[in-house]
Amino acid sequence: MAKEVTIEELEQAIAAGAHVVDVREADEFENGHVPNAHLIPLNTVPDRMAEIPQGETVWLICQGGVRSMKAANYLETQGYDVVSVAGGTGSWIGAGKAVSFEASK
């Protein structure tokens, strides 16, 4: 099972330039997401793995933590170094952290 991390750990990782993948749907992403996140909806992860870097920790986030954990468990079996953010974007926004509305990178 993939490792789960806190939103505080994510905030530090983003400040250090971490690669963040948001596995929510496009409409959810457009309504606000963590800064610098890349949108790859959960159901497209297997087809878009080439867009997910290997050789570094990738931080996965969704709305509450369930979809990101599913993605993390799958990617971990494929050899990726990934973590899932507990509480997801809902906790991030609830904690008053910075929210971006920019298009996916």
N, C-alpha and C positions, 0 to 999 in steps of 0.2 A: 504494500500500500504506500502511496506517495506521501511525502511529508507535507504537513499543513503548517502555514506560517500566519502571523498576525498582520493586521493592517499597519501596525507600527514598523514591523520588519520590512513590509513592502515599501513604506514611505522612505525608509533609509536606503533601500535598494534602488528606488527610482532616482533618488538624489545622486547615487553612485553610477547611474547610467544603465540600470538593469533592463533587460528585454522583457516586456510585459505583453501577454496575449490575453485579450478579452474574448471569452468563448460564448458570450451572449449573442442574441440576434441583432441585426443591424438597427432596428428601430429602438431597441433598448440602449445600444451603444450611442446613438444619436442624441438620446435624452440625457447624456452625461456619463463620463467614464474617467478612470484615473488618468493622470497626465501621461503622455507618450505611449499609450496602449495601442496595440495592433489588433484589429478585429479579425478573428477567425472563428466564426460560429462553430459550436460543438459538432454539429452534423457534417461539417466540411473538414474537420481536422485530419482524418485519414488521407484525403485528397490533397491537402495543402501542407503536408509535413515538410516539404522542401523550403517553405517560408519560415520555418521554425529553426533557429540556430542550434547547432550542436556544439559541444565544447564549452558551453557556459550554462549557468543556471537560468532557466526560463520560468518566469513568474506567471501563473495562470489565475485568472479571476473571472467570476461570473457575477450574478446578483447576490447570491447567498452562500455559495460555496459548494453546492452539489454538483453542478455541471463542470466546474473547474476541477473538482476531485476526479470526476469520471475521465476528463481529458488527461489529467496528470497520471492517473493509473494506466491509461492506454499508452501514453507517450513514454512512460517509464519502461513498459514492456518492450518498446521499440528502441530502447537505448538512450533516451533523452534524459538530461538532468533537469528535472522540473519540480516545482513546488506549487501547492494550491493555497490560495489566500482564504483563510477562515472568515466567514461572515461576508465576504465579497464586497461588491460595490455598494450594497445597501449599508453595510457597517462603515465603509469608507466615507460615504456621504453623511451618514448619521453622526460621525465623529467630527464633522465640519472640515474635513480635509479638502484640498484643492480639487476641483472638478473641471474637466476639459470638455468642450463641445466640438473640437476640431475633428475633421474627417480622419479616418484611420490612416496610418502611415504605411 
